[in-house]
Amino acid sequence: MKIPKRKLFLLIIFAYVAFSLYAAYNVFFSTKVISRVHRVVKTVAPSGGVRDGGAVLPFVPDEWNPWEDEQVEYNSALKKRREAFKQYMGRIDKSKPKRHKVQIWGKAAIGLYLWEHILEGPLNPTDKVAQWREGELQLGKIDFSFYTGPAVVQGHIPLDVNSLVLVLNGREQQKVAYSTRWLEHVQALVRSHTVSHVAVVLLGNEHCNNGWISPHLKRNGGFVDLLFLVYDSPWVNDKDVFQWPLGVATYRQFPMIRPNAQLITSNRPYLCNFLGTVYKNSSRETLMQVLKQSGLDKECITTAREKWLPQETGDSLRRYQAALAQSELTLCPVGINTECYRIYEACSYGSVPVVEDVLTPGTCAAGPSSPLRLLKAAGAPFIFINDWKELPAILERERGMNHEQRVDRRRRLLEWYAGFRQQMKERFTEVIEETFFKSG
């Protein structure tokens, strides 16, 4: 039967409208899954729902994430990479040498020789008369910090380490009393477990009478692990007591001298120099007599005074430095002890020390290498004499040297002195590290 076109057209329109209504119902009202892209999953609560005060809470649908699987894989891979990076950094940290911190409290002038001349550490401010000066330096596995000056007083130093080096002066009774108070302060820090390791660098007595510090040494029941001691003390055993150089007179503002070509190659107009105190009935009187009787005082710079002066003026320091820089030799007679600042100051300028090699009274070691056993063991290129009557012959040989020979000798002396300071630096840091941190 043939269907009229009008009826066919109406039938098609009816079918289209019915399908549209059915589709709209499924989109807006049905909770069934209609596609992978848009679906709502019904969450069924236990026992038909969750009741709160008798009311049934509505079901809360979760939105479906089509990239959920990929995100899980990405997060898992990211977590693995992070763990691998942490392990890598851990291996690097383990391979790095462990660093240690040590503070140095400079409560004696030789602390400046230790810090600036031996360790070559910076110091701020540069003003030598500043009330508070400090510096930091890394050597080997140790980070050193240094504090010095009149304002560095007990209880006012920032202490963030448990290892200390205390630099003290024990040359005379007044200094001993001052140093003892500092030791008592550090002992209190040890007892409170604030500090675990202590070393002392001590300018000892010139007669080597240092019994006052003995009870503080760990081997005698005290708390001081290490002692670096100036002068040829019989206590030195290279285990817990080590000999330390006197150095230059930093308390008189003697500076750190940096060698240069002028210092090495210049023509020096004088054979020798001696500027210092001439004590009654001492070998220094003999020295001055020999120079005058031989007419050598005209070829040497000499300035004698009868009384020792603890401080230099600006002019006297400049004259003294000029004498060292203009002389081939520096005469070093004994004082209370054979070791004197003059020896190290002469080395700073490449002026060869002529050292009176005799023992002085006291309890210092009297072995075959004493006095000056530390310098002799390091191969010091000095001229050693037993009597100043030997001086004219030494100066006669000096006249016979040509300029090239003198320049070569100066260079060797300056190189030796730089090497000696380096040797002391390495000894100091190695002993501190071995004693303080060997089990750390």
C-alpha positions in Angstrom: 0.0 0.0 0.0 1.3 3.3 -1.0 1.7 5.7 2.0 0.9 9.3 1.2 3.9 11.6 1.3 2.3 13.9 3.9 1.8 11.0 6.3 5.4 9.8 5.7 6.7 13.2 6.4 4.7 13.5 9.7 5.9 10.0 10.7 9.5 11.0 10.2 9.0 14.2 12.3 7.3 12.2 15.1 10.2 9.7 15.2 12.8 12.5 15.3 11.0 14.3 18.2 10.6 11.0 20.1 14.2 10.1 19.7 15.3 13.7 20.8 13.1 13.5 23.9 14.5 10.0 24.8 18.1 11.3 24.3 17.4 14.4 26.4 16.0 12.2 29.2 19.1 10.1 29.3 21.4 13.1 29.3 19.7 15.1 32.0 17.8 12.5 34.2 19.3 9.1 33.8 22.1 7.9 36.2 23.3 5.1 33.9 26.7 5.3 32.1 26.2 6.9 28.7 29.8 7.2 27.5 33.5 6.9 28.5 33.9 10.6 28.4 30.9 11.5 30.7 29.7 9.1 33.3 28.4 9.3 36.9 28.9 6.4 39.2 26.3 6.0 42.0 28.0 5.5 45.4 25.9 3.2 47.6 26.0 3.8 51.3 25.9 0.9 53.7 22.4 -0.2 54.8 20.9 2.0 52.2 22.5 5.2 53.1 24.1 7.2 56.0 21.7 8.6 58.5 22.4 11.8 60.4 19.7 12.7 62.9 17.3 10.4 61.1 17.8 12.0 57.6 19.4 10.1 54.8 22.4 11.9 53.4 22.4 12.3 49.6 24.8 10.2 47.6 28.0 12.1 46.6 29.2 11.2 43.1 32.9 11.1 42.1 33.9 12.6 38.8 35.7 10.1 36.5 39.2 11.1 35.3 40.0 9.6 31.9 43.7 10.3 32.4 43.8 8.6 35.9 46.0 5.7 34.8 48.5 7.9 33.1 48.7 10.2 36.1 49.3 7.3 38.5 52.1 6.1 36.2 53.6 9.6 36.1 53.5 10.1 39.9 55.1 6.7 40.4 57.9 7.5 37.9 58.4 10.9 39.6 58.7 9.3 43.0 61.3 6.9 41.8 63.4 9.7 40.3 63.2 11.6 43.5 64.3 8.6 45.5 67.1 8.0 43.1 68.2 11.6 43.4 68.2 11.4 47.2 70.3 8.3 47.1 72.7 10.0 44.7 73.1 13.1 47.0 73.5 10.8 50.0 76.5 9.1 48.2 78.0 12.5 47.5 77.6 13.6 51.1 79.3 10.4 52.3 82.2 10.8 49.9 82.8 14.4 51.1 85.3 14.7 53.9 83.6 15.6 57.1 84.3 19.1 58.2 85.0 20.2 61.8 84.9 23.6 63.5 87.5 25.0 65.9 87.6 28.4 67.5 90.9 30.2 68.5 90.8 32.7 71.3 93.9 34.9 71.1 94.5 36.3 74.5 98.3 36.8 74.0 100.1 38.7 71.2 101.6 35.4 69.9 98.1 34.6 68.7 98.6 37.1 65.9 101.7 35.3 64.8 99.8 32.0 64.8 96.8 33.4 62.9 98.4 35.9 60.4 101.9 34.5 59.9 101.5 30.7 60.3 97.9 30.0 59.3 97.8 33.1 57.1 94.2 33.9 58.1 92.4 37.2 57.4 91.6 39.6 60.2 89.0 42.3 60.4 89.1 45.1 61.0 92.6 45.7 59.8 93.2 48.3 62.4 95.8 46.7 64.8 94.5 48.6 67.8 90.9 47.7 67.3 89.1 46.4 70.4 87.6 43.4 68.7 89.1 41.6 65.7 88.1 38.3 64.1 88.6 36.1 61.0 87.7 32.8 59.5 89.7 30.3 57.5 89.4 26.8 56.1 92.4 24.4 56.4 92.1 20.8 55.5 89.0 19.4 57.2 88.8 22.2 59.8 87.0 25.5 59.7 88.8 27.9 62.0 87.5 31.1 63.5 89.7 33.5 65.4 88.9 36.2 68.0 91.3 38.6 69.6 91.5 42.1 71.1 90.8 43.7 74.5 87.0 43.4 74.0 87.2 39.6 73.7 86.3 38.8 77.3 85.0 35.7 79.1 81.3 34.9 78.3 81.0 37.4 75.4 82.5 35.3 72.6 80.0 33.7 70.2 80.6 30.0 71.0 79.0 27.6 68.4 81.6 24.9 68.5 82.9 22.4 71.0 86.6 22.6 70.2 88.8 25.5 71.4 92.4 26.7 71.0 93.3 29.2 73.7 96.4 31.4 73.2 98.0 32.5 76.4 101.0 34.3 77.9 102.8 32.7 80.8 106.1 34.5 80.7 105.8 36.3 84.0 103.6 36.1 87.2 101.1 38.8 86.2 100.5 37.1 82.9 100.2 33.7 84.6 97.4 35.0 86.9 95.5 36.4 83.9 96.0 33.2 81.9 94.8 31.1 84.9 91.5 32.9 84.9 91.0 32.1 81.3 91.8 28.4 81.9 89.3 28.4 84.8 86.6 29.8 82.5 87.3 27.2 79.8 87.3 24.5 82.5 83.8 25.5 83.4 82.7 25.2 79.8 84.2 21.7 79.7 82.4 20.7 82.9 79.1 21.9 81.5 79.7 19.9 78.3 79.7 23.1 76.2 83.3 22.4 75.1 84.8 18.9 74.5 88.3 19.6 73.2 90.9 22.1 74.3 94.4 23.0 73.1 96.6 25.8 74.5 99.3 27.7 72.6 101.5 29.1 75.4 104.2 31.7 75.4 106.1 30.0 78.1 108.5 31.3 80.7 112.0 32.1 79.3 113.6 29.9 82.0 111.0 27.1 81.0 109.4 27.3 84.5 105.8 26.5 83.4 104.7 24.3 86.3 101.6 26.4 86.9 99.9 24.9 83.8 100.8 21.3 84.5 97.7 20.4 86.6 95.5 21.5 83.7 97.0 19.0 81.2 94.8 16.0 80.6 97.7 13.6 81.3 97.7 15.1 84.8 94.0 14.8 85.3 93.1 18.2 83.7 91.2 19.1 80.6 93.8 20.4 78.2 94.3 17.9 75.4 97.2 19.6 73.6 99.9 22.1 74.6 102.0 24.0 72.0 104.8 25.5 74.0 107.4 28.2 73.2 111.1 27.6 74.1 113.0 24.3 74.5 110.9 22.8 77.3 111.8 19.3 78.6 108.1 18.6 78.5 108.0 18.4 74.7 107.2 14.8 73.6 105.4 15.3 70.3 102.4 13.5 71.7 100.5 16.0 73.7 103.2 18.7 74.1 104.7 20.2 71.0 107.3 23.0 70.6 106.1 26.2 69.1 108.1 29.1 67.5 108.3 32.4 69.3 107.8 34.3 66.0 108.0 38.1 65.5 107.1 40.7 68.1 103.5 41.2 67.1 102.9 43.1 70.4 105.2 45.7 69.0 103.2 45.8 65.7 105.8 44.0 63.6 104.0 43.3 60.4 103.8 40.3 58.1 106.4 41.0 55.3 105.6 39.7 51.8 108.9 39.1 49.9 109.3 40.9 46.6 112.0 41.3 44.0 113.3 44.5 45.6 113.8 42.8 48.9 115.8 40.0 47.3 117.9 41.8 44.7 118.6 45.2 46.2 122.2 46.4 47.1 122.4 46.4 50.9 124.9 49.0 52.1 125.6 47.5 55.5 127.2 44.2 56.5 125.3 43.8 59.7 122.9 45.4 62.2 122.2 45.3 65.9 119.5 47.5 67.5 118.7 46.6 71.0 119.2 46.7 74.7 122.7 46.1 76.1 122.5 44.6 79.5 125.3 45.0 82.0 127.8 42.1 82.2 126.1 40.3 79.2 127.5 39.0 76.0 125.9 42.0 74.3 128.5 44.2 75.9 131.2 41.9 74.4 129.5 42.2 71.0 129.5 46.0 71.1 133.2 46.0 72.2 134.2 43.7 69.3 132.4 45.9 66.8 134.1 49.1 68.1 137.6 47.7 68.5 137.6 46.2 65.0 136.2 49.3 63.4 133.3 47.3 62.2 130.7 49.6 63.8 131.2 51.8 60.7 130.1 48.9 58.4 127.1 47.9 60.6 124.0 49.7 61.8 124.2 49.7 65.6 121.9 51.4 68.1 122.3 50.4 71.8 120.1 51.3 74.7 120.6 50.5 78.4 117.0 49.8 79.2 114.5 47.6 77.5 111.4 49.3 76.2 108.2 47.2 75.7 106.7 49.3 73.0 108.0 50.7 69.7 107.1 54.1 68.4 106.3 54.5 64.8 109.7 56.0 64.1 111.6 53.3 66.0 109.8 50.5 64.2 110.6 52.1 60.8 114.2 52.5 61.7 114.4 48.9 62.8 112.8 47.6 59.7 115.1 49.8 57.5 118.1 48.3 59.3 116.9 44.8 58.6 116.3 45.6 54.9 119.7 47.3 54.4 121.9 44.7 56.2 123.2 41.4 55.0 123.4 40.0 58.5 121.4 40.5 61.7 123.3 40.0 65.0 121.3 38.0 67.5 123.0 37.9 70.9 121.3 35.9 73.7 118.9 37.6 76.2 117.1 35.8 79.0 116.7 33.0 76.4 118.6 32.2 73.2 115.4 32.3 71.1 114.4 35.9 70.4 112.0 37.8 68.2 114.9 39.3 66.3 115.7 35.9 64.7 112.3 35.7 63.0 112.2 39.4 62.1 115.6 39.1 60.3 114.3 36.1 58.4 111.3 38.2 57.3 113.7 40.6 55.5 116.2 38.0 54.2 118.9 39.3 56.6 120.8 36.2 57.8 120.6 35.8 61.6 124.0 35.4 63.3 123.0 33.5 66.4 124.8 33.2 69.7 124.5 29.4 70.1 124.7 29.1 73.9 122.4 27.8 76.6 120.9 30.3 79.0 120.2 29.7 82.7 117.0 27.9 83.7 115.3 24.5 83.3 115.1 24.5 79.5 116.2 21.3 77.8 120.0 21.0 77.4 120.2 18.3 74.8 122.7 18.1 71.9 120.4 20.1 69.6 119.5 22.8 72.2 119.1 25.7 72.2 116.9 26.5 69.2 116.2 22.8 68.6 113.0 23.6 66.6 114.8 25.9 64.2 117.8 23.6 63.9 115.6 20.5 63.2 114.0 22.5 60.4 117.4 23.2 58.8 117.6 26.9 59.6 120.3 28.5 57.3 121.7 30.7 60.0 125.3 31.4 61.1 125.8 30.0 64.6 128.7 31.2 66.8 129.8 30.5 70.4 131.6 33.7 71.0 131.3 37.2 69.5 135.0 37.3 69.1 134.4 35.1 66.0 132.5 38.0 64.4 135.4 39.8 62.6 136.3 36.7 60.7 132.7 36.2 59.7 132.4 39.8 58.4 135.7 39.4 56.5 134.2 36.5 54.6 131.1 38.6 54.1 133.2 41.2 52.3 134.5 38.6 49.9 131.0 37.6 48.6 129.8 39.1 45.4 126.3 40.4 44.8 125.0 37.3 43.0 126.0 35.1 46.0 124.3 37.4 48.4 121.1 37.5 46.3 121.1 33.8 46.1 121.5 33.5 49.9 118.7 35.9 50.6 116.4 34.0 48.3 117.2 30.7 50.0 116.6 32.2 53.4 113.3 33.7 52.5 112.2 30.4 50.9 113.3 28.5 54.0 111.3 30.8 56.3 108.2 30.5 54.1 108.6 26.7 54.2 109.1 26.7 58.0 105.9 28.6 58.5 104.1 26.1 56.2 105.6 23.2 58.1 104.2 24.7 61.4 100.8 25.3 59.8 100.6 21.6 58.7 101.8 20.4 62.0 99.3 22.5 63.9 96.3 21.5 61.8 97.2 17.8 61.6 97.8 17.5 65.4 94.4 19.3 66.1 92.6 17.1 63.7 94.2 13.8 64.9 93.6 14.6 68.6 90.2 16.3 68.5 88.5 14.4 65.7 90.2 11.0 65.2 87.1 9.2 66.4 84.7 11.5 64.8 
